[in-house]
Each structure stands twice: as structure tokens, then as C-alpha cells.
Amino acid sequence: MVSMTGLTHMAGGRDETIIMTERSALRVRLAELVREIAKFGLVGGLGVLVNMGAFNLLRQTTDLPVVRASLLATVIAIACNYVGFRYFTYRDRDKTRRTREATLFFVFSAAGAVIENGILYTATYGFGWDSPLQNNFFKFFGIGVGTLFRFWSYRTWVFRALPVAGEGAGAEGDGDGPPGDAPATIRGQRTPSDTPTPAGRR
């Protein structure tokens, strides 16, 4: 027979194992999120340079109205960003649905473009702030607001995370909703199901 003291120690050890596993998994996920944000920021920063550069070039060399020039610059930046996100930031994500991925990318990018250029349109035609400095300020501000939306939508819907090895196809679902964040498994640590069961208590 196993004494009550022994059972208490085993239960306490199991709880400590669960807590340590959860903390380790949280650290891993936070580290992955930091790396993702850094990569997203690098690609996004290059996209901002392309966007602002094309915008000012179009304003100086064409007679396009400010918002039309901004929209065209946004389209150019979106095309550049897709290459960077697909082959750098999210190169380890699911690659089996390229058509769906590209479609969703451009749909959410279009929504981000509406946010970005809607701010510029409101400032230019709603408030009459139409100097070159004001155009660039509200263009840049709109890019910032649109980027927050794009970051959420891209990582949630477009560049889907692969299921954790060993969880099977059920981890990803039917592909109609946002991917679930599968729990990280720390190599070398026991899960609660791996904890030995005392003899006679099965």
C-alpha cells in the first residue's frame, strides 16, 4: 500500500511538472512571437520605404491626385511585401494552399489599403491639409494604422502555422477558421500523462 504522505508528494510533484511545462511553453511562444515581430518589422520597414518613395516619386513626376498616387504606391508596396513575408517572415508556415494564401493576402492587404488611404483622404479632402509635408505625415500615419491590422490578419488568417508534429491533421481543422495556437512541447520534459502511476492504483 502507498502511504498518504507518498501520494501527497507524488501529487505535488505532478503539479510542479505541469507548472514548469506551462512556463517553459510560454517562454518558447514569447520568444517565437518576438522573432516574428522583428521579421515582420524588417519586411514592413522595407515596404514603408517602397511605399513612401513611390508616393513621392509619383507626386513629383505625374499629375495624379494625392490619394490616387498613394493608392498606386500602396499596391507596389503590397507586391513587395508579399515576397518578403512569404519567403522570409513566414517561410516556415503552411505552403500547401498557395492560391488561398495569396487570395487572402491581397484581400486583407486591400482592407489595409482602405484604412491607410482613408486616413489620407480624410485629412486631404475633409480637413484641407494638403501641403507636401501634411500629405507625407498622414500617409505615414495611415501606413502605421494599416500595419497593425495587417499584422493581425496575416498571422491569423493568411500565413497559417503548421500543426505540431504528432497531433495529426485534426490540429489544423478544416481550414475555414483561424489556426489554433497548438501548445508547445518542451523536449525532454514529461507531460502529466507520462508521470508514473503507483503500483496498485490503475
GROMACS elastic network, one bead per residue, 0.5 to 0.9 nm:
[ bonds ]
;  ai    aj funct       b0    kb
    1   199     6  0.84190   500
    1   200     6  0.77538   500
    2     5     6  0.82888   500
    2     6     6  0.63890   500
    2     7     6  0.68732   500
    2   198     6  0.76375   500
    2   199     6  0.82738   500
    2   200     6  0.86466   500
    3     6     6  0.52253   500
    3     7     6  0.64152   500
    3     8     6  0.87124   500
    4     7     6  0.50462   500
    4     8     6  0.61097   500
    4     9     6  0.86489   500
    5     8     6  0.50673   500
    5     9     6  0.62606   500
    5    10     6  0.86576   500
    6     9     6  0.51478   500
    6    10     6  0.62004   500
    6    11     6  0.86204   500
    7    10     6  0.50687   500
    7    11     6  0.61032   500
    7    12     6  0.85162   500
    7   198     6  0.85710   500
    8    11     6  0.51325   500
    8    12     6  0.61010   500
    8    13     6  0.85415   500
    9    12     6  0.50582   500
    9    13     6  0.60746   500
    9    14     6  0.85799   500
   10    13     6  0.50319   500
   10    14     6  0.61564   500
   10    15     6  0.86829   500
   11    14     6  0.50804   500
   11    15     6  0.62958   500
   11    16     6  0.87096   500
   12    15     6  0.51388   500
   12    16     6  0.62533   500
   12    17     6  0.86584   500
   13    16     6  0.50947   500
   13    17     6  0.61925   500
   13    18     6  0.87066   500
   14    17     6  0.50846   500
   14    18     6  0.63074   500
   14    19     6  0.87276   500
   14   191     6  0.88379   500
   14   192     6  0.65510   500
   14   195     6  0.70510   500
   15    18     6  0.51280   500
   15    19     6  0.62218   500
   15    20     6  0.86257   500
   15   192     6  0.84051   500
   16    19     6  0.50909   500
   16    20     6  0.60782   500
   16    21     6  0.85032   500
   17    20     6  0.51638   500
   17    21     6  0.60836   500
   17    22     6  0.85845   500
   17   189     6  0.81730   500
   17   190     6  0.72275   500
   17   191     6  0.73635   500
   17   192     6  0.73978   500
   18    21     6  0.51311   500
   18    22     6  0.61586   500
   18    23     6  0.86217   500
   18   190     6  0.84922   500
   18   191     6  0.68847   500
   18   192     6  0.65420   500
   19    22     6  0.51491   500
   19    23     6  0.61469   500
   19    24     6  0.85668   500
   20    23     6  0.51302   500
   20    24     6  0.60662   500
   20    25     6  0.84955   500
   20   189     6  0.89211   500
   21    24     6  0.51407   500
   21    25     6  0.60553   500
   21    26     6  0.85397   500
   21   185     6  0.78575   500
   21   186     6  0.69570   500
   21   189     6  0.70995   500
   21   190     6  0.79702   500
   21   191     6  0.74697   500
   22    25     6  0.50691   500
   22    26     6  0.61133   500
   22    27     6  0.86807   500
   22   183     6  0.88511   500
   22   184     6  0.86499   500
   23    26     6  0.50329   500
   23    27     6  0.62600   500
   23    28     6  0.86817   500
   24    27     6  0.51343   500
   24    28     6  0.62741   500
   24    29     6  0.87073   500
   24   184     6  0.86035   500
   24   185     6  0.86669   500
   24   186     6  0.69191   500
   25    28     6  0.50998   500
   25    29     6  0.62073   500
   25    30     6  0.86122   500
   25   183     6  0.71624   500
   25   184     6  0.52364   500
   25   185     6  0.65909   500
   25   186     6  0.65848   500
   26    29     6  0.51410   500
   26    30     6  0.60942   500
   26    31     6  0.85496   500
   26   183     6  0.89698   500
   26   184     6  0.80367   500
   27    30     6  0.51395   500
   27    31     6  0.61252   500
   27    32     6  0.85899   500
   28    31     6  0.51714   500
   28    32     6  0.62039   500
   28    33     6  0.86426   500
   28   184     6  0.74324   500
   28   186     6  0.85443   500
   29    32     6  0.50308   500
   29    33     6  0.61071   500
   29    34     6  0.86326   500
   29   183     6  0.88768   500
   29   184     6  0.73778   500
   30    33     6  0.50104   500
   30    34     6  0.61914   500
   30    35     6  0.86739   500
   31    34     6  0.51500   500
   31    35     6  0.63214   500
   31    36     6  0.86195   500
   32    35     6  0.51553   500
   32    36     6  0.61111   500
   32    37     6  0.86486   500
   33    37     6  0.61059   500
   33    38     6  0.85426   500
   34    37     6  0.51690   500
   34    38     6  0.61767   500
   34    39     6  0.86838   500
   35    38     6  0.50885   500
   35    39     6  0.62050   500
   35    40     6  0.84803   500
   35    89     6  0.89119   500
   36    39     6  0.52023   500
   36    40     6  0.59647   500
   36    41     6  0.83949   500
   36    89     6  0.66066   500
   36    90     6  0.80514   500
   37    41     6  0.58860   500
   37    42     6  0.85148   500
   37    89     6  0.87412   500
   37   151     6  0.86065   500
   38    41     6  0.50605   500
   38    42     6  0.62195   500
   38    43     6  0.88126   500
   38    89     6  0.86958   500
   39    42     6  0.50893   500
   39    43     6  0.63520   500
   39    44     6  0.83581   500
   39    85     6  0.83684   500
   39    88     6  0.74363   500
   39    89     6  0.51591   500
   39    90     6  0.86435   500
   40    43     6  0.53465   500
   40    44     6  0.58058   500
   40    45     6  0.82899   500
   40    84     6  0.87449   500
   40    85     6  0.71498   500
   40    88     6  0.88013   500
   40    89     6  0.58586   500
   40    90     6  0.86831   500
   40   151     6  0.77164   500
   41    45     6  0.56930   500
   41    46     6  0.84704   500
   42    45     6  0.51182   500
   42    46     6  0.64243   500
   42    47     6  0.86376   500
   42    89     6  0.87124   500
   43    46     6  0.52482   500
   43    47     6  0.62157   500
   43    48     6  0.87387   500
   43    80     6  0.88178   500
   43    81     6  0.64614   500
   43    84     6  0.57792   500
   43    85     6  0.67846   500
   43    88     6  0.81934   500
   43    89     6  0.75166   500
   44    48     6  0.61606   500
   44    49     6  0.87270   500
   44    81     6  0.68378   500
   44    84     6  0.85523   500
   44    85     6  0.86977   500
   44   147     6  0.78684   500
   45    48     6  0.50272   500
   45    49     6  0.64489   500
   45    50     6  0.87419   500
   46    49     6  0.51322   500
   46    50     6  0.63117   500
   46    51     6  0.85602   500
   46    77     6  0.86451   500
   46    80     6  0.86290   500
   46    81     6  0.80887   500
   47    50     6  0.50302   500
   47    51     6  0.59443   500
   47    52     6  0.85043   500
   47    74     6  0.88970   500
   47    76     6  0.88430   500
   47    77     6  0.52347   500
   47    78     6  0.74084   500
   47    80     6  0.66835   500
   47    81     6  0.59040   500
   48    52     6  0.59323   500
   48    53     6  0.81635   500
   48    77     6  0.72907   500
   48   140     6  0.80708   500
   48   143     6  0.74538   500
   49    52     6  0.53171   500
   49    53     6  0.57574   500
   49    54     6  0.82988   500
   49    77     6  0.85172   500
   50    53     6  0.51452   500
   50    54     6  0.59152   500
   50    55     6  0.83430   500
   50    73     6  0.76413   500
   50    74     6  0.85810   500
   50    76     6  0.75474   500
   50    77     6  0.56949   500
   50    80     6  0.81714   500
   51    54     6  0.53620   500
   51    55     6  0.60515   500
   51    56     6  0.87162   500
   51    70     6  0.79899   500
   51    72     6  0.88395   500
   51    73     6  0.50972   500
   51    74     6  0.56159   500
   51    75     6  0.83408   500
   51    76     6  0.70094   500
   51    77     6  0.51731   500
   51    78     6  0.85498   500
   51   143     6  0.88366   500
   52    56     6  0.61885   500
   52    57     6  0.84706   500
   52    70     6  0.83908   500
   52    73     6  0.72846   500
   52    74     6  0.85919   500
   52    77     6  0.89599   500
   52   136     6  0.77363   500
   52   139     6  0.78526   500
   52   140     6  0.75849   500
   53    56     6  0.53876   500
   53    57     6  0.60626   500
   53    58     6  0.85628   500
   53    73     6  0.80411   500
   54    57     6  0.50181   500
   54    58     6  0.60187   500
   54    59     6  0.84835   500
   54    69     6  0.82999   500
   54    70     6  0.82480   500
   54    72     6  0.81542   500
   54    73     6  0.51473   500
   54    74     6  0.84143   500
   54    76     6  0.78640   500
   54    77     6  0.84867   500
   55    58     6  0.52933   500
   55    59     6  0.62008   500
   55    60     6  0.87397   500
   55    66     6  0.84480   500
   55    69     6  0.58245   500
   55    70     6  0.54232   500
   55    71     6  0.84184   500
   55    72     6  0.76639   500
   55    73     6  0.51440   500
   55    74     6  0.80932   500
   55   136     6  0.87100   500
   55   139     6  0.89177   500
   56    60     6  0.61605   500
   56    61     6  0.85721   500
   56    69     6  0.83328   500
   56    70     6  0.86540   500
   56    73     6  0.88259   500
   56   132     6  0.89333   500
   56   136     6  0.82132   500
   57    60     6  0.52409   500
   57    61     6  0.60398   500
   57    62     6  0.81513   500
   58    61     6  0.52714   500
   58    62     6  0.54187   500
   58    63     6  0.79943   500
   58    64     6  0.72741   500
   58    66     6  0.89720   500
   58    69     6  0.59657   500
   58    70     6  0.84375   500
   58    72     6  0.86727   500
   58    73     6  0.80175   500
   59    62     6  0.57786   500
   59    63     6  0.69149   500
   59    64     6  0.67302   500
   59    65     6  0.78336   500
   59    66     6  0.69464   500
   59    69     6  0.65393   500
   59    70     6  0.87500   500
   60    63     6  0.79847   500
   61    64     6  0.89100   500
   62    65     6  0.88276   500
   62    69     6  0.86380   500
   63    66     6  0.89129   500
   63    69     6  0.89037   500
   64    67     6  0.81684   500
   64    68     6  0.61874   500
   64    69     6  0.57147   500
   65    68     6  0.54548   500
   65    69     6  0.61739   500
   65    70     6  0.85952   500
   66    69     6  0.52358   500
   66    70     6  0.61516   500
   66    71     6  0.87421   500
   66   120     6  0.85496   500
   66   121     6  0.83774   500
   66   124     6  0.82213   500
   66   130     6  0.84931   500
   66   135     6  0.76306   500
   67    71     6  0.61172   500
   67    72     6  0.86497   500
   67   117     6  0.66377   500
   67   118     6  0.86750   500
   67   120     6  0.69389   500
   67   121     6  0.62038   500
   67   124     6  0.84202   500
   68    71     6  0.50513   500
   68    72     6  0.62692   500
   68    73     6  0.85904   500
   68   117     6  0.89984   500
   69    72     6  0.52558   500
   69    73     6  0.62188   500
   69    74     6  0.86148   500
   70    73     6  0.50933   500
   70    74     6  0.61042   500
   70    75     6  0.87267   500
   70   117     6  0.68685   500
   70   120     6  0.84646   500
   70   139     6  0.75822   500
   71    75     6  0.63116   500
   71    76     6  0.88009   500
   71   113     6  0.72608   500
   71   114     6  0.87795   500
   71   116     6  0.89686   500
   71   117     6  0.67866   500
   72    75     6  0.51716   500
   72    76     6  0.64595   500
   72    77     6  0.87787   500
   73    76     6  0.51793   500
   73    77     6  0.62800   500
   73    78     6  0.86758   500
   74    77     6  0.50573   500
   74    78     6  0.60820   500
   74    79     6  0.87470   500
   74   113     6  0.66864   500
   74   116     6  0.87228   500
   74   117     6  0.86542   500
   75    78     6  0.50680   500
   75    79     6  0.64340   500
   75    80     6  0.88404   500
   75   109     6  0.88002   500
   75   110     6  0.85700   500
   75   113     6  0.81838   500
   76    79     6  0.53993   500
   76    80     6  0.65562   500
   76    81     6  0.87744   500
   77    80     6  0.51039   500
   77    81     6  0.60281   500
   77    82     6  0.86838   500
   78    82     6  0.62263   500
   78    83     6  0.89390   500
   78   106     6  0.79211   500
   78   109     6  0.68635   500
   78   110     6  0.88593   500
   78   113     6  0.89791   500
   79    82     6  0.53943   500
   79    83     6  0.69027   500
   79   106     6  0.88909   500
   80    83     6  0.55524   500
   80    84     6  0.65741   500
   80    85     6  0.88622   500
   81    84     6  0.50334   500
   81    85     6  0.59624   500
   81    86     6  0.83498   500
   82    85     6  0.52024   500
   82    86     6  0.58718   500
   82    87     6  0.83353   500
   82   102     6  0.83216   500
   82   105     6  0.76808   500
   82   106     6  0.87477   500
   83    86     6  0.53380   500
   83    87     6  0.59692   500
   83    88     6  0.79105   500
   84    87     6  0.55242   500
   84    88     6  0.53753   500
   84    89     6  0.66551   500
   84    90     6  0.85342   500
   85    88     6  0.54215   500
   85    90     6  0.55598   500
   85    91     6  0.73402   500
   85   159     6  0.86172   500
   86    89     6  0.64608   500
   86    90     6  0.53155   500
   86    91     6  0.54183   500
   86    92     6  0.87942   500
   86    93     6  0.84517   500
   86   159     6  0.77897   500
   87    90     6  0.64832   500
   87    92     6  0.85128   500
   88    91     6  0.52276   500
   88    92     6  0.85040   500
   89    92     6  0.81872   500
   90    93     6  0.53975   500
   90    94     6  0.86530   500
   90   155     6  0.84629   500
   90   159     6  0.64249   500
   90   160     6  0.86550   500
   90   161     6  0.87067   500
   91    94     6  0.82990   500
   91    95     6  0.83248   500
   91   159     6  0.87827   500
   92    95     6  0.82125   500
   92   161     6  0.79187   500
   92   162     6  0.79833   500
   93   159     6  0.59286   500
   93   160     6  0.57637   500
   93   162     6  0.57570   500
   94    97     6  0.73539   500
   94    98     6  0.87442   500
   94   159     6  0.67030   500
   94   160     6  0.56217   500
   94   161     6  0.59735   500
   94   162     6  0.53621   500
   94   163     6  0.88626   500
   95    98     6  0.60471   500
   95   101     6  0.83812   500
   95   159     6  0.83376   500
   95   160     6  0.85998   500
   96    99     6  0.88847   500
   96   101     6  0.89931   500
   97   100     6  0.53963   500
   97   101     6  0.59580   500
   97   102     6  0.86062   500
   98   102     6  0.59819   500
   98   103     6  0.84157   500
   99   102     6  0.52806   500
   99   103     6  0.61081   500
   99   104     6  0.86086   500
  100   103     6  0.51263   500
  100   104     6  0.61249   500
  100   105     6  0.84278   500
  100   158     6  0.80623   500
  101   104     6  0.52964   500
  101   105     6  0.59841   500
  101   106     6  0.86999   500
  101   157     6  0.83225   500
  101   158     6  0.52567   500
  101   159     6  0.67867   500
  101   160     6  0.86147   500
  102   106     6  0.62461   500
  102   107     6  0.85297   500
  102   158     6  0.77492   500
  103   106     6  0.54518   500
  103   107     6  0.61651   500
  103   108     6  0.87064   500
  103   158     6  0.86456   500
  104   108     6  0.60519   500
  104   109     6  0.82334   500
  104   154     6  0.84146   500
  104   157     6  0.74178   500
  104   158     6  0.58160   500
  105   108     6  0.54164   500
  105   109     6  0.59020   500
  105   110     6  0.84820   500
  105   153     6  0.85389   500
  105   154     6  0.68444   500
  105   157     6  0.85146   500
  105   158     6  0.58406   500
  105   159     6  0.84991   500
  106   110     6  0.58809   500
  106   111     6  0.85040   500
  107   110     6  0.51448   500
  107   111     6  0.64367   500
  107   112     6  0.87605   500
  108   112     6  0.61877   500
  108   113     6  0.85325   500
  108   149     6  0.84750   500
  108   150     6  0.67884   500
  108   153     6  0.67469   500
  108   154     6  0.76299   500
  108   158     6  0.86291   500
  109   113     6  0.60676   500
  109   114     6  0.86382   500
  109   146     6  0.87290   500
  109   150     6  0.67443   500
  109   154     6  0.88604   500
  110   114     6  0.62758   500
  110   115     6  0.87384   500
  111   114     6  0.51158   500
  111   115     6  0.64722   500
  111   116     6  0.87135   500
  111   146     6  0.82887   500
  111   149     6  0.86192   500
  111   150     6  0.85369   500
  112   115     6  0.50720   500
  112   116     6  0.60897   500
  112   117     6  0.85480   500
  112   143     6  0.82990   500
  112   145     6  0.83454   500
  112   147     6  0.71534   500
  112   148     6  0.88713   500
  112   149     6  0.65387   500
  112   150     6  0.62647   500
  113   117     6  0.58816   500
  113   118     6  0.79141   500
  113   142     6  0.86766   500
  113   143     6  0.81886   500
  113   146     6  0.68830   500
  114   117     6  0.53762   500
  114   118     6  0.54488   500
  114   119     6  0.83800   500
  114   146     6  0.82868   500
  115   118     6  0.51114   500
  115   119     6  0.63887   500
  115   120     6  0.89040   500
  115   142     6  0.67090   500
  115   143     6  0.82337   500
  115   145     6  0.72952   500
  115   146     6  0.56650   500
  115   149     6  0.88292   500
  116   119     6  0.56636   500
  116   120     6  0.68179   500
  116   121     6  0.89549   500
  116   138     6  0.86722   500
  116   139     6  0.70046   500
  116   140     6  0.83991   500
  116   141     6  0.77267   500
  116   143     6  0.52078   500
  116   144     6  0.78412   500
  116   145     6  0.67753   500
  116   146     6  0.53170   500
  116   147     6  0.85727   500
  117   121     6  0.59237   500
  117   122     6  0.84430   500
  117   138     6  0.87795   500
  117   139     6  0.70979   500
  117   142     6  0.64718   500
  117   143     6  0.82079   500
  118   122     6  0.60669   500
  118   123     6  0.85438   500
  118   142     6  0.77587   500
  119   122     6  0.52091   500
  119   123     6  0.62246   500
  119   124     6  0.85804   500
  119   138     6  0.67377   500
  119   139     6  0.75844   500
  119   141     6  0.79406   500
  119   142     6  0.56138   500
  120   123     6  0.51844   500
  120   124     6  0.60104   500
  120   125     6  0.84360   500
  120   135     6  0.70513   500
  120   136     6  0.89022   500
  120   137     6  0.88320   500
  120   138     6  0.53313   500
  120   139     6  0.56223   500
  120   140     6  0.89466   500
  120   141     6  0.84299   500
  120   142     6  0.66623   500
  121   124     6  0.51459   500
  121   125     6  0.57820   500
  121   126     6  0.71768   500
  121   138     6  0.89592   500
  122   125     6  0.55571   500
  122   127     6  0.67267   500
  122   128     6  0.85729   500
  122   129     6  0.89755   500
  123   126     6  0.55119   500
  123   127     6  0.51535   500
  123   128     6  0.64510   500
  123   129     6  0.55933   500
  123   130     6  0.76934   500
  123   134     6  0.83524   500
  123   135     6  0.81989   500
  123   138     6  0.70324   500
  124   127     6  0.59689   500
  124   130     6  0.51302   500
  124   131     6  0.86943   500
  124   134     6  0.83010   500
  124   135     6  0.72934   500
  124   138     6  0.86851   500
  125   128     6  0.52615   500
  125   129     6  0.74213   500
  125   130     6  0.79072   500
  126   129     6  0.81202   500
  127   130     6  0.85698   500
  128   131     6  0.88154   500
  129   134     6  0.59546   500
  129   135     6  0.73077   500
  130   133     6  0.80989   500
  130   134     6  0.59883   500
  130   135     6  0.58927   500
  131   134     6  0.51246   500
  131   135     6  0.60121   500
  131   136     6  0.86189   500
  132   135     6  0.50158   500
  132   136     6  0.62181   500
  132   137     6  0.85781   500
  133   136     6  0.52698   500
  133   137     6  0.61414   500
  133   138     6  0.87474   500
  134   138     6  0.61544   500
  134   139     6  0.82819   500
  135   138     6  0.55232   500
  135   139     6  0.59427   500
  135   140     6  0.85263   500
  136   140     6  0.59979   500
  136   141     6  0.84465   500
  137   140     6  0.52277   500
  137   141     6  0.61034   500
  137   142     6  0.85548   500
  138   142     6  0.58697   500
  138   143     6  0.84058   500
  139   142     6  0.51574   500
  139   143     6  0.62774   500
  139   144     6  0.88131   500
  140   143     6  0.50605   500
  140   144     6  0.63897   500
  140   145     6  0.89083   500
  141   144     6  0.51411   500
  141   145     6  0.64659   500
  141   146     6  0.86510   500
  142   145     6  0.52191   500
  142   146     6  0.60291   500
  142   147     6  0.84220   500
  143   146     6  0.50746   500
  143   147     6  0.59318   500
  143   148     6  0.88286   500
  144   147     6  0.51097   500
  144   148     6  0.66946   500
  145   148     6  0.55104   500
  145   149     6  0.69392   500
  145   150     6  0.89720   500
  146   149     6  0.52619   500
  146   150     6  0.62014   500
  146   151     6  0.87190   500
  147   151     6  0.60152   500
  147   152     6  0.86292   500
  148   151     6  0.53092   500
  148   152     6  0.65352   500
  148   153     6  0.87847   500
  149   152     6  0.53992   500
  149   153     6  0.61931   500
  149   154     6  0.85132   500
  150   153     6  0.51017   500
  150   154     6  0.57287   500
  150   155     6  0.83582   500
  151   154     6  0.54098   500
  151   155     6  0.62234   500
  151   156     6  0.83922   500
  152   155     6  0.57047   500
  152   156     6  0.60381   500
  152   157     6  0.83368   500
  153   156     6  0.51791   500
  153   157     6  0.55952   500
  153   158     6  0.68547   500
  154   157     6  0.56070   500
  154   159     6  0.59001   500
  154   160     6  0.83523   500
  155   158     6  0.61731   500
  155   159     6  0.54925   500
  155   160     6  0.66270   500
  155   161     6  0.81476   500
  156   159     6  0.70518   500
  156   160     6  0.66287   500
  156   161     6  0.85917   500
  156   178     6  0.56276   500
  156   179     6  0.66386   500
  156   180     6  0.88813   500
  157   160     6  0.62624   500
  157   177     6  0.76292   500
  157   178     6  0.54360   500
  157   179     6  0.72963   500
  158   178     6  0.88598   500
  160   172     6  0.89824   500
  160   178     6  0.78794   500
  160   179     6  0.62748   500
  161   164     6  0.88791   500
  161   172     6  0.85340   500
  161   179     6  0.68362   500
  161   180     6  0.84684   500
  161   181     6  0.81194   500
  162   165     6  0.86128   500
  162   171     6  0.87910   500
  162   172     6  0.75029   500
  162   179     6  0.87518   500
  163   166     6  0.84110   500
  163   167     6  0.68406   500
  163   168     6  0.74114   500
  163   169     6  0.74812   500
  163   170     6  0.85590   500
  163   171     6  0.56225   500
  163   172     6  0.59221   500
  163   179     6  0.88436   500
  163   180     6  0.88389   500
  163   181     6  0.87661   500
  163   182     6  0.69787   500
  164   167     6  0.58401   500
  164   168     6  0.79598   500
  164   171     6  0.75772   500
  164   182     6  0.65952   500
  164   183     6  0.80898   500
  164   184     6  0.77200   500
  164   185     6  0.85745   500
  165   168     6  0.71246   500
  167   170     6  0.70099   500
  167   171     6  0.59567   500
  168   171     6  0.61331   500
  168   172     6  0.82767   500
  169   172     6  0.59415   500
  169   173     6  0.70561   500
  169   174     6  0.89932   500
  170   173     6  0.52269   500
  170   174     6  0.80634   500
  171   179     6  0.84514   500
  171   180     6  0.76168   500
  171   182     6  0.74017   500
  172   175     6  0.67157   500
  172   179     6  0.62255   500
  172   180     6  0.71796   500
  173   176     6  0.76961   500
  173   177     6  0.79359   500
  173   179     6  0.77196   500
  173   180     6  0.86401   500
  174   177     6  0.76420   500
  175   178     6  0.75919   500
  175   179     6  0.76993   500
  176   179     6  0.88624   500
  177   180     6  0.87216   500
  179   182     6  0.86114   500
  181   184     6  0.86643   500
  185   189     6  0.81273   500
  185   191     6  0.86401   500
  186   189     6  0.58504   500
  186   190     6  0.84574   500
  187   190     6  0.85185   500
  190   193     6  0.78509   500
  190   194     6  0.56737   500
  190   195     6  0.69586   500
  191   194     6  0.53305   500
  191   195     6  0.70024   500
  192   195     6  0.54746   500
  193   196     6  0.82121   500
  194   197     6  0.88016   500
  197   200     6  0.84915   500
  197   201     6  0.67958   500
  197   202     6  0.68996   500
  198   201     6  0.56786   500
  198   202     6  0.76366   500
  199   202     6  0.73375   500
